[in-house]
Amino acid sequence: MDLVSVEEINQKIEVFEASQAIAGRLLTVIERDDVGAREVATVVSADPALVQRVMRMANSAFYGTGGRVRELHAAIAIVGFDAVKSLALASFVEGTGSVTPQDWEHSITSAVAASEVARMIGADQQQAFSLALLHDIGEAVIASLDPAYQEQLTERRSTPLTVDAEFSMLTDERKRYGLHHASIGADILASWNFHPDLVQAVAQHHTPKGSLSRTHAALVDGDRLAHLVGLELPLDECREVPGMLWPNYVSDAQLEGVLANVRTRSLAMINDLF
């Protein structure tokens, strides 16, 4: 098939701008300093699918609420405005038909892992969780234009993430599409008025030259931990892979316990949400 052009990518990014969606109204409300959970709930309530997802997330084992949350405004207060905004954008993108259950699984596992790393290094856990939900949104844009890309994603997530594999992935995406998925994702978040630091964190989640911030550090490590969880290989086998990319802020002694915790908590959230 013909290669997808940069122009097509940019046109697709414009489709994701918030002005046309319920998420756009939500974003406008959330950005106000005086907004409360009840007002946000009024906007969210216009989208039944988003209501269901927010309620399920708030009642998931991840938040330890015991399934007792019954009011939407209370659920929003628990998960936080950032998570609601991320869920709104993720749901909007899902409506294009380019987000698979496997994509959600990777995003949620990354979010749980990023939150865990954020706790360990003193970063904002809610912010790390919310950003990790969206870090691969650029992949959805590419997949919506190139159906063959989804097959590549599936293969990529089932093989070890190494320095060479990451370099080849980014190089191939630039060659085929003019931009790689991290840059595309950053452009989308910028169009949705995410803070520039968060936009930059997404842009460089595969190309860290030292941590840009604690949130960026948590995002990079969250993505790598999610990849390890998805491989379902013993750690001893992974350690034998040359050039394997490991988390930067999780020690070798902590790694097994952290992976077990992330695996358990993310699976519980995935089951609760879907």
C-alpha positions in Angstrom: 0.0 0.0 0.0 1.1 3.6 -0.4 2.9 5.1 2.6 0.9 7.3 4.9 2.0 10.9 4.4 2.7 13.5 7.0 -0.2 15.5 5.6 -2.6 12.6 6.3 -1.1 12.3 9.9 -1.6 16.0 10.5 -5.2 15.9 9.1 -5.9 13.0 11.5 -4.5 14.9 14.4 -6.9 17.8 13.6 -9.8 15.3 13.9 -8.7 14.6 17.5 -9.0 18.3 18.5 -11.3 18.7 21.4 -13.6 21.4 19.9 -16.0 18.8 18.4 -16.3 16.5 21.3 -17.9 16.3 24.8 -14.3 15.9 25.9 -13.7 19.5 24.7 -16.4 20.9 27.0 -15.0 18.8 29.8 -11.5 20.1 29.2 -12.8 23.7 29.3 -14.5 23.1 32.6 -11.6 21.3 34.2 -9.1 24.0 33.3 -11.0 26.5 35.5 -9.5 27.1 39.0 -12.8 27.2 40.7 -14.3 24.0 39.3 -15.6 21.3 41.6 -16.3 17.6 41.2 -20.1 18.2 41.0 -19.7 20.6 38.0 -17.4 18.2 36.2 -19.9 15.4 36.9 -22.6 17.5 35.1 -20.5 17.6 32.0 -19.4 13.9 32.2 -23.0 12.8 32.7 -23.8 13.8 29.0 -21.7 10.8 27.9 -23.1 7.5 29.3 -20.1 5.5 28.2 -17.7 7.9 30.0 -19.8 7.8 33.1 -19.7 4.1 33.2 -15.9 4.1 32.8 -15.3 6.7 35.5 -17.6 4.8 37.9 -15.9 1.5 37.2 -12.5 3.0 37.6 -13.4 4.6 41.0 -14.8 1.3 42.2 -11.9 -0.8 41.0 -9.6 -2.5 43.4 -6.8 -0.1 42.4 -8.4 2.7 44.5 -9.4 0.4 47.4 -13.0 1.8 47.7 -14.5 -1.7 48.0 -17.0 -0.9 45.2 -18.9 1.5 47.5 -18.8 4.6 45.3 -22.3 5.3 43.9 -22.3 9.0 43.1 -20.5 10.3 39.9 -19.1 13.4 41.6 -17.6 11.2 44.3 -16.1 8.9 41.7 -14.5 12.0 40.0 -13.1 13.2 43.3 -11.5 9.8 43.8 -9.9 9.3 40.4 -9.0 12.9 40.0 -9.6 15.5 37.2 -6.5 14.4 35.2 -7.7 10.8 35.0 -11.2 11.9 33.9 -9.7 14.1 31.2 -7.5 11.2 30.1 -10.4 8.8 30.0 -12.4 11.3 28.0 -9.7 11.6 25.4 -9.0 7.9 25.3 -12.7 7.2 24.9 -12.9 9.8 22.1 -10.1 8.1 20.3 -11.6 4.7 20.9 -14.6 5.9 19.0 -12.5 6.0 15.8 -12.3 2.2 15.9 -8.5 2.3 16.1 -8.1 1.2 19.7 -8.1 -2.5 20.5 -8.6 -4.3 23.9 -4.8 -5.0 23.7 -4.1 -1.3 23.4 -6.3 -0.6 26.5 -4.5 -3.4 28.4 -1.1 -2.0 27.6 -2.2 1.6 28.5 -3.8 0.6 31.8 -0.8 -1.6 32.8 1.5 1.3 31.9 -0.6 3.6 34.0 -0.6 1.4 37.0 3.2 0.8 36.7 3.8 4.6 36.2 1.8 5.3 39.4 3.9 2.7 41.3 7.1 4.2 40.1 5.9 7.7 40.9 5.2 6.6 44.5 8.7 5.3 44.7 10.4 8.4 43.5 8.2 11.0 45.0 6.3 12.1 41.8 2.6 12.9 41.5 0.9 9.5 41.3 -2.3 10.7 39.7 -0.5 12.7 37.1 1.8 9.8 36.2 -1.2 7.4 36.0 -3.3 9.8 33.8 -0.4 10.6 31.4 0.5 6.9 31.0 -3.1 6.2 29.9 -2.4 8.4 26.9 1.3 7.9 26.2 0.7 5.7 23.1 -2.3 7.6 21.7 -0.1 8.3 18.6 -0.3 4.6 17.8 -4.0 4.9 17.5 -3.7 7.6 14.9 -1.3 5.6 12.8 -3.4 2.4 13.1 -6.5 4.4 12.0 -4.6 5.2 8.7 -2.6 2.0 8.2 -4.4 -1.2 9.3 -1.1 -3.2 8.9 0.3 -1.2 11.8 -1.8 -2.9 14.4 -0.3 -6.2 13.4 3.1 -4.7 13.9 2.1 -3.5 17.4 1.0 -6.9 18.4 4.3 -8.4 17.3 6.3 -5.6 19.0 4.5 -6.1 22.4 5.2 -9.9 22.3 9.0 -9.5 21.9 11.6 -8.0 24.3 12.1 -4.3 24.2 15.7 -3.7 23.5 17.8 -0.7 22.6 18.0 -1.9 19.0 14.3 -2.8 18.8 13.3 0.6 20.1 15.7 2.4 17.7 14.4 0.4 14.7 10.8 1.0 15.7 11.2 4.8 15.8 13.3 4.8 12.7 10.8 2.7 10.7 7.9 4.9 11.9 9.7 8.1 10.8 10.5 6.5 7.4 6.9 5.3 6.8 4.9 8.1 8.3 7.2 11.1 8.7 6.7 11.1 12.5 6.9 8.4 15.1 4.0 7.7 17.4 5.4 9.5 20.4 5.7 12.8 18.5 2.2 12.3 17.1 0.8 11.7 20.6 2.6 14.8 21.9 1.0 16.9 19.1 -2.5 15.6 20.1 -1.9 16.4 23.8 -0.7 19.8 22.9 -3.8 20.4 20.8 -5.8 19.5 24.0 -3.9 22.1 26.0 -2.0 19.6 28.2 0.8 21.3 30.1 4.0 21.6 28.0 6.0 19.5 30.4 3.5 16.6 30.0 3.5 17.0 26.2 7.3 16.8 26.2 7.2 13.7 28.5 5.0 11.9 26.0 7.2 13.1 23.0 10.3 11.6 24.7 9.0 8.5 26.4 11.0 6.3 24.0 14.0 8.6 23.7 15.0 9.7 27.3 18.3 11.5 27.5 18.1 11.7 31.3 14.8 12.3 33.0 13.1 15.5 32.0 11.0 15.4 35.2 9.9 12.9 37.8 6.7 12.4 35.9 8.7 11.7 32.7 10.8 9.2 34.7 7.7 7.5 36.0 6.2 7.4 32.5 9.4 5.8 30.9 9.7 3.2 33.6 5.9 2.5 33.5 6.1 1.8 29.8 9.0 -0.6 30.3 7.4 -2.4 33.2 4.2 -2.8 31.2 6.2 -4.3 28.4 7.8 -6.8 30.8 4.4 -7.7 32.2 3.1 -8.3 28.7 6.0 -10.6 27.7 5.0 -13.1 30.4 8.6 -14.4 30.4 10.6 -15.3 33.5 13.0 -12.5 34.6 16.0 -14.8 34.2 15.2 -15.2 30.5 14.8 -11.5 30.1 18.1 -10.8 31.7 19.8 -12.9 29.1 18.5 -10.7 26.2 21.2 -8.4 25.0 20.4 -4.7 25.2 17.2 -5.2 27.1 15.7 -1.9 28.3 15.0 -2.0 32.1 13.4 0.5 34.3 15.8 3.2 35.5 14.3 3.7 39.0 13.4 0.2 40.1 16.4 -1.7 41.4 17.0 -5.3 40.5 16.2 -6.4 44.0 12.8 -4.6 43.8 11.9 -5.6 40.2 10.2 -8.9 40.8 8.0 -7.5 43.6 7.1 -4.4 41.6 6.2 -6.5 38.5 4.0 -8.8 40.6 2.2 -5.8 42.2 1.7 -4.1 38.8 0.5 -7.3 37.2 -2.1 -7.9 40.0 -3.3 -4.3 40.2 -3.5 -3.8 36.4 -5.3 -7.0 35.8 -7.9 -6.1 38.5 -8.5 -2.7 36.9 -8.8 -4.2 33.4 -11.3 -6.7 34.7 -13.2 -4.0 36.5 -13.3 -1.6 33.5 -14.1 -4.2 30.8 
